[in-house]
Amino acid sequence: RNLGSGTLPLVARIVSIAKESQKHPLVLAAGGIVDGRGLAAALALGCDGVVLGTRLWATVEAMNNDEFKQQLVQANGPDEVVRTSAIDQIQNTYVPFPWPCPYDSVGTLRNGTTQQWDGKEETLGKELLDSQSRLVATYKDASKRGDYRIVSILSGEGVGDIKKVENAYAVITQINEQATSTIKGMQNFIVD
């Protein structure tokens, strides 16, 4: 399975391309960044800022099921995240704007649905065409109930470093303070 490039080499390349551009676009790093260390790393690579998807998904203000937020906090790390088109296939049967194949949309915490269908997308496609199948109805019902064992909890690879659900202002303040401290601490590595 092709998983693509990691955040650091990808943004380093994009920053190089952006610097060569006549338009000077802003570059934001995204993927696995949940704290000030990630922000400091992105800034060191020449990025203008970061996107904090999963980290802000686990905040008080996020319009997300509270149990889902707790699952993000309890996740031990990136091995609990999978990128799969199986979730997209199921949701595409009823959402107003289906996610296009062959692109998988985002990461999700592993659960019963990913365990059953990840890597079996062809079989899943046949199941979804079966008029007797209860799969979509079960998934939609679980979504209404917030059953994380069945429905997707959007997640990136930064899980494991999210320790609690806090308000977004506190999260941003902490990230800024940690990034500042990290950058100042890197001065110890400079040899004149």
TIFI-513808 format. One line per 8 residues: number of its first residue (from 1); their letters; for each residue x, y, z of N, C-alpha, C, CB. Coordinates in steps of 0.1 Angstrom, whole numbers, plus 5000, padded with zeros to 4 digits. Glycine has a CB too. Example, Ala and Ser with C-alpha at 12.3 -4.5 7.8 and 13.67 -1.06 7.14 Angstrom:
TIFI-513808
1	as	5132/4943/5078/5123/4955/5078/5132/4967/5078/5113/4955/5090  5128/4978/5071/5137/4989/5071/5129/5000/5079/5141/4994/5057 .
END
This chain:
TIFI-513808
1	rnlgsgtl	5009/4988/5000/5000/5000/5000/5009/5012/5000/4990/5000/5012  5006/5022/4991/5014/5034/4990/5009/5044/5001/5013/5040/4976  5017/5047/5011/5013/5056/5021/5017/5071/5019/5018/5052/5034  5025/5074/5008/5029/5087/5006/5041/5091/5014/5017/5097/5008  5043/5104/5014/5055/5110/5021/5051/5115/5035/5060/5122/5013  5061/5114/5044/5059/5120/5057/5059/5135/5057/5070/5114/5066  5054/5141/5067/5053/5155/5068/5066/5163/5066/5047/5160/5081  5077/5159/5073/5089/5167/5072/5095/5167/5058/5099/5161/5081 .
9	plvarivs	5097/5156/5051/5103/5157/5038/5094/5163/5028/5107/5143/5033  5081/5161/5029/5071/5167/5020/5071/5183/5021/5057/5162/5023  5070/5188/5034/5070/5202/5035/5083/5209/5031/5066/5206/5049  5094/5202/5034/5107/5207/5030/5108/5209/5015/5119/5198/5034  5102/5200/5007/5102/5201/4993/5093/5212/4988/5098/5187/4987  5081/5213/4995/5071/5223/4991/5077/5237/4994/5058/5221/4998  5084/5238/5005/5090/5251/5008/5100/5255/4997/5097/5251/5022  5108/5246/4993/5118/5248/4982/5111/5253/4969/5126/5236/4979 .
17	iakesqkh	5100/5246/4966/5092/5250/4954/5086/5263/4955/5081/5239/4951  5080/5266/4967/5074/5279/4970/5084/5291/4969/5067/5279/4983  5096/5288/4974/5106/5299/4973/5110/5302/4959/5118/5295/4981  5109/5293/4950/5112/5295/4936/5101/5302/4928/5116/5282/4929  5089/5302/4934/5077/5308/4928/5077/5323/4928/5064/5303/4934  5072/5329/4917/5071/5343/4916/5060/5348/4926/5068/5348/4902  5051/5340/4929/5039/5344/4937/5041/5343/4952/5027/5335/4934  5052/5336/4957/5055/5335/4971/5043/5330/4980/5060/5348/4976 .
25	plvlaagg	5038/5319/4977/5027/5314/4984/5031/5310/4999/5020/5302/4978  5021/5311/5008/5023/5307/5021/5024/5292/5022/5013/5312/5031  5032/5286/5030/5032/5271/5031/5029/5268/5046/5046/5266/5028  5019/5259/5047/5015/5254/5060/5017/5239/5061/5000/5257/5063  5024/5235/5071/5027/5221/5073/5014/5214/5080/5039/5218/5082  5011/5202/5076/5000/5195/5081/5004/5180/5082/4987/5197/5073  4999/5174/5093/5002/5159/5094/5010/5156/5106/5008/5154/5082  5003/5152/5117/5010/5147/5129/5015/5158/5138/5022/5139/5125 .
33	ivdgrgla	5011/5171/5135/5015/5182/5143/5005/5185/5154/5018/5194/5134  5008/5183/5166/4999/5185/5177/5004/5193/5189/4994/5172/5183  5017/5197/5188/5023/5205/5198/5034/5214/5193/5029/5195/5209  5040/5222/5202/5050/5232/5199/5062/5226/5192/5054/5239/5211  5066/5214/5195/5077/5208/5189/5075/5207/5174/5080/5194/5195  5063/5202/5170/5059/5201/5156/5059/5215/5149/5046/5194/5154  5054/5225/5156/5054/5238/5150/5068/5243/5148/5046/5248/5160  5077/5241/5158/5091/5245/5157/5097/5238/5146/5098/5243/5170 .
41	aalalgcd	5095/5226/5144/5101/5218/5133/5096/5224/5119/5097/5203/5134  5083/5227/5118/5078/5232/5106/5084/5246/5103/5063/5233/5106  5085/5254/5113/5091/5268/5111/5106/5266/5107/5090/5276/5124  5113/5257/5113/5127/5255/5110/5129/5250/5095/5133/5244/5119  5119/5244/5090/5119/5240/5075/5115/5251/5066/5110/5228/5073  5111/5262/5072/5107/5274/5063/5092/5276/5061/5113/5272/5050  5084/5268/5068/5069/5269/5067/5065/5282/5074/5062/5257/5074  5053/5287/5070/5048/5299/5075/5039/5296/5087/5040/5307/5065 .
49	gvvlgtrl	5035/5284/5089/5026/5280/5100/5023/5265/5098/5014/5288/5100  5013/5261/5106/5009/5247/5106/4993/5246/5107/5015/5239/5118  4989/5234/5103/4975/5230/5104/4974/5220/5116/4969/5224/5091  4965/5222/5125/4964/5214/5137/4951/5206/5137/4965/5222/5150  4949/5198/5127/4936/5191/5125/4932/5183/5137/4937/5182/5113  4939/5172/5140/4935/5163/5150/4936/5170/5164/4944/5150/5150  4946/5178/5166/4947/5184/5179/4935/5193/5182/4960/5193/5180  4930/5201/5172/4919/5209/5174/4906/5202/5174/4919/5220/5164 .
57	watveamn	4906/5190/5168/4894/5181/5168/4891/5176/5182/4896/5169/5158  4902/5176/5190/4900/5171/5204/4900/5184/5213/4912/5162/5208  4892/5194/5210/4890/5205/5219/4876/5207/5223/4896/5218/5212  4873/5215/5233/4860/5217/5238/4851/5222/5227/4860/5226/5250  4856/5232/5219/4848/5238/5209/4845/5230/5197/4855/5251/5205  4853/5219/5194/4851/5211/5182/4837/5205/5182/4861/5200/5181  4830/5206/5170/4817/5201/5169/4818/5186/5166/4809/5208/5157  4821/5179/5176/4824/5165/5175/4818/5158/5188/4840/5162/5175 .
65	ndefkqql	4815/5146/5187/4810/5138/5198/4820/5138/5209/4806/5124/5193  4816/5140/5222/4825/5141/5233/4832/5127/5235/4818/5144/5246  4825/5116/5232/4832/5103/5233/4843/5102/5223/4821/5092/5232  4840/5107/5211/4851/5106/5201/4863/5114/5205/4845/5112/5187  4861/5125/5211/4872/5133/5216/4880/5125/5226/4867/5147/5222  4873/5118/5235/4880/5110/5245/4888/5099/5239/4870/5105/5256  4883/5093/5228/4890/5083/5221/4903/5088/5215/4881/5076/5210  4903/5100/5210/4915/5106/5205/4925/5108/5216/4912/5120/5199 .
73	vqangpde	4921/5112/5228/4930/5113/5240/4935/5100/5244/4922/5120/5251  4927/5090/5244/4931/5076/5248/4940/5069/5238/4919/5068/5252  4940/5073/5226/4948/5066/5216/4962/5067/5219/4945/5072/5202  4969/5056/5218/4983/5055/5222/4993/5060/5211/4987/5041/5225  4989/5061/5199/4999/5066/5189/4994/5063/5175/5012/5060/5191  5003/5066/5165/4999/5065/5151/4996/5051/5147/5010/5071/5143  5000/5041/5154/4997/5027/5150/4982/5025/5151/5005/5017/5158  4975/5033/5158/4960/5032/5160/4952/5039/5149/4956/5036/5174 .
81	vvrtsaid	4960/5045/5140/4953/5052/5129/4955/5045/5116/4959/5067/5128  4945/5044/5108/4946/5038/5095/4940/5048/5084/4938/5024/5094  4946/5048/5073/4940/5055/5061/4934/5044/5052/4951/5064/5053  4921/5045/5050/4915/5035/5043/4903/5041/5035/4909/5024/5052  4901/5036/5023/4889/5041/5015/4877/5033/5019/4892/5039/5000  4878/5023/5028/4866/5015/5032/4855/5024/5038/4870/5004/5042  4860/5033/5047/4850/5043/5053/4844/5051/5043/4857/5051/5064  4852/5056/5033/4846/5065/5023/4836/5057/5015/4857/5069/5013 .
89	qiqntyvp	4839/5044/5011/4829/5036/5004/4816/5035/5011/4835/5022/5001  4816/5033/5024/4803/5032/5031/4796/5045/5032/4806/5027/5046  4804/5056/5035/4797/5069/5037/4793/5075/5023/4807/5079/5043  4800/5071/5013/4796/5076/4999/4782/5072/4995/4807/5072/4989  4777/5061/5001/4764/5056/4997/4753/5066/5001/4762/5042/5003  4756/5075/5011/4745/5083/5016/4749/5098/5018/4740/5078/5029  4761/5102/5017/4765/5116/5019/4762/5124/5006/4780/5117/5023  4759/5137/5008/4755/5145/4996/4767/5148/4987/4749/5158/5001 .
97	fpwpcpyd	4779/5148/4993/4791/5150/4985/4801/5139/4986/4798/5164/4989  4800/5128/4978/4809/5116/4980/4823/5120/4978/4805/5106/4970  4832/5113/4985/4846/5115/4984/4851/5107/4971/4854/5110/4997  4859/5113/4963/4862/5106/4950/4872/5095/4952/4867/5116/4940  4870/5084/4944/4880/5074/4943/4891/5078/4933/4874/5060/4939  4903/5075/4935/4909/5065/4944/4914/5071/4957/4919/5057/4937  4911/5083/4960/4917/5090/4971/4910/5086/4984/4916/5105/4969  4918/5083/4994/4912/5081/5007/4912/5094/5014/4920/5070/5016 .
105	svgtlrng	4901/5097/5021/4899/5110/5026/4909/5113/5038/4885/5112/5031  4908/5107/5049/4916/5111/5060/4919/5098/5069/4909/5122/5069  4927/5100/5079/4929/5089/5088/4917/5087/5097/4942/5091/5096  4916/5075/5103/4906/5072/5112/4911/5063/5123/4893/5066/5105  4907/5064/5135/4911/5054/5145/4906/5041/5141/4906/5058/5159  4914/5031/5143/4910/5017/5140/4898/5013/5149/4922/5007/5142  4889/5006/5143/4877/5001/5150/4872/4988/5143/4866/5012/5151  4861/4984/5147/4855/4972/5141/4853/4973/5126/4842/4969/5148 .
113	ttqqwdgk	4849/4985/5121/4846/4986/5107/4859/4986/5099/4839/4999/5104  4870/4992/5104/4882/4992/5097/4888/4978/5098/4892/5002/5102  4887/4972/5109/4892/4958/5110/4885/4949/5100/4890/4953/5125  4872/4950/5099/4865/4941/5090/4867/4944/5075/4850/4942/5093  4869/4957/5071/4868/4961/5057/4881/4967/5051/4858/4970/5055  4891/4971/5059/4903/4977/5054/4910/4966/5046/4912/4983/5065  4914/4970/5034/4921/4960/5025/4912/4951/5018/4931/4952/5033  4899/4952/5020/4889/4943/5014/4879/4952/5006/4882/4934/5024 .
121	eetlgkel	4883/4962/5000/4874/4972/4994/4866/4966/4983/4882/4984/4989  4872/4957/4975/4864/4951/4964/4852/4943/4970/4873/4941/4956  4855/4935/4980/4844/4927/4987/4834/4937/4993/4850/4918/4998  4839/4948/4999/4830/4958/5005/4821/4964/4994/4838/4969/5012  4827/4967/4982/4819/4972/4971/4807/4963/4968/4827/4974/4959  4810/4950/4967/4799/4940/4964/4789/4940/4975/4805/4926/4962  4793/4941/4988/4784/4941/4999/4775/4953/4998/4792/4941/5012  4780/4964/4995/4772/4976/4994/4762/4976/4983/4781/4988/4992 .
129	ldsqsrlv	4765/4968/4972/4755/4966/4961/4744/4956/4964/4762/4962/4949  4746/4948/4975/4736/4938/4979/4724/4945/4985/4743/4928/4988  4713/4943/4979/4700/4950/4984/4696/4944/4998/4689/4948/4974  4701/4933/5002/4698/4927/5015/4707/4931/5026/4698/4912/5013  4718/4938/5022/4728/4942/5032/4723/4952/5042/4741/4947/5025  4726/4951/5054/4723/4960/5065/4734/4969/5068/4717/4953/5077  4745/4968/5061/4758/4975/5065/4756/4990/5066/4769/4971/5055  4750/4996/5056/4749/5011/5056/4739/5015/5067/4744/5016/5042 .
137	atykdask	4728/5008/5068/4718/5012/5078/4725/5010/5092/4706/5002/5078  4733/5000/5095/4739/4998/5107/4749/5009/5110/4747/4985/5108  4757/5013/5099/4767/5024/5101/4760/5037/5103/4775/5025/5088  4749/5040/5096/4742/5053/5098/4736/5053/5112/4731/5055/5088  4731/5042/5117/4725/5042/5130/4736/5044/5141/4718/5029/5133  4748/5038/5139/4759/5039/5148/4764/5053/5148/4770/5029/5144  4763/5060/5136/4768/5074/5135/4758/5083/5144/4768/5078/5121  4745/5080/5143/4736/5088/5151/4738/5086/5166/4721/5084/5147 .
145	rgdyrivs	4741/5074/5170/4744/5071/5184/4758/5074/5189/4741/5056/5186  4767/5077/5179/4781/5080/5183/4788/5068/5187/4781/5091/5194  4786/5057/5181/4792/5044/5185/4806/5044/5178/4783/5032/5181  4816/5047/5185/4830/5047/5180/4835/5034/5176/4839/5054/5190  4829/5023/5180/4833/5010/5177/4830/5007/5162/4827/4999/5186  4821/5015/5156/4816/5013/5143/4820/5024/5133/4801/5010/5142  4817/5037/5138/4819/5048/5129/4833/5054/5130/4809/5059/5132  4836/5061/5119/4850/5067/5118/4852/5078/5128/4852/5072/5104 .
153	ilsgegvg	4863/5078/5135/4867/5090/5143/4879/5095/5136/4871/5086/5158  4877/5107/5129/4887/5113/5121/4900/5115/5130/4883/5126/5115  4911/5111/5125/4923/5112/5133/4935/5112/5124/4924/5100/5143  4945/5120/5128/4958/5120/5122/4968/5113/5131/4963/5134/5119  4980/5113/5126/4991/5105/5133/4996/5112/5146/5002/5102/5124  4991/5123/5149/4995/5130/5162/4989/5124/5174/4993/5144/5161  4979/5115/5173/4973/5110/5185/4984/5103/5193/4962/5100/5181  4982/5102/5206/4993/5097/5214/4999/5108/5222/5003/5089/5206 .
161	dikkvena	5000/5120/5215/5006/5132/5222/4995/5141/5226/5016/5139/5213  4982/5137/5224/4971/5146/5229/4967/5140/5242/4959/5146/5219  4969/5148/5253/4967/5143/5267/4954/5145/5273/4978/5148/5275  4947/5156/5268/4934/5159/5273/4926/5168/5264/4935/5165/5287  4913/5169/5266/4904/5178/5258/4905/5191/5266/4890/5172/5257  4909/5201/5259/4910/5215/5265/4903/5225/5255/4924/5219/5267  4901/5237/5260/4896/5247/5250/4907/5251/5240/4891/5259/5258  4903/5255/5229/4912/5258/5218/4922/5269/5221/4904/5262/5205 .
169	yavitqin	4917/5279/5228/4927/5290/5232/4938/5285/5240/4919/5301/5240  4935/5276/5250/4946/5270/5258/4955/5262/5250/4940/5262/5270  4950/5254/5241/4958/5246/5232/4968/5254/5224/4949/5237/5223  4962/5265/5217/4971/5273/5209/4981/5280/5217/4962/5284/5202  4977/5285/5229/4987/5292/5238/4998/5282/5242/4980/5297/5251  4995/5270/5246/5005/5260/5250/5014/5257/5238/4998/5247/5255  5009/5255/5226/5017/5252/5215/5026/5263/5212/5008/5249/5202  5022/5276/5213/5030/5287/5210/5041/5288/5220/5022/5300/5210 .
177	eqatstik	5038/5286/5233/5048/5286/5244/5059/5275/5242/5042/5285/5257  5054/5263/5239/5063/5252/5237/5072/5254/5225/5055/5239/5236  5066/5259/5214/5074/5262/5202/5085/5272/5205/5065/5267/5190  5081/5283/5212/5091/5293/5215/5102/5287/5224/5084/5305/5223  5099/5279/5234/5109/5273/5242/5118/5264/5235/5102/5265/5254  5112/5256/5225/5119/5247/5217/5129/5254/5208/5110/5238/5208  5125/5265/5202/5134/5273/5193/5145/5279/5201/5125/5283/5186  5142/5285/5212/5152/5291/5221/5162/5280/5226/5146/5298/5233 .
185	gmqnfivd	5157/5268/5229/5166/5257/5233/5175/5252/5222/5157/5246/5238  5171/5254/5210/5180/5249/5199/5192/5258/5197/5172/5249/5186  5192/5269/5203/5204/5278/5203/5216/5271/5209/5201/5292/5209  5213/5262/5219/5224/5254/5225/5232/5246/5216/5218/5246/5237  5226/5243/5204/5233/5234/5195/5241/5242/5185/5222/5226/5187  5241/5255/5185/5249/5263/5176/5263/5265/5182/5242/5277/5174  5272/5261/5173/5286/5262/5177/5292/5273/5168/5294/5249/5174  5298/5283/5175/5305/5294/5167/5319/5291/5163/5305/5307/5176 .
END
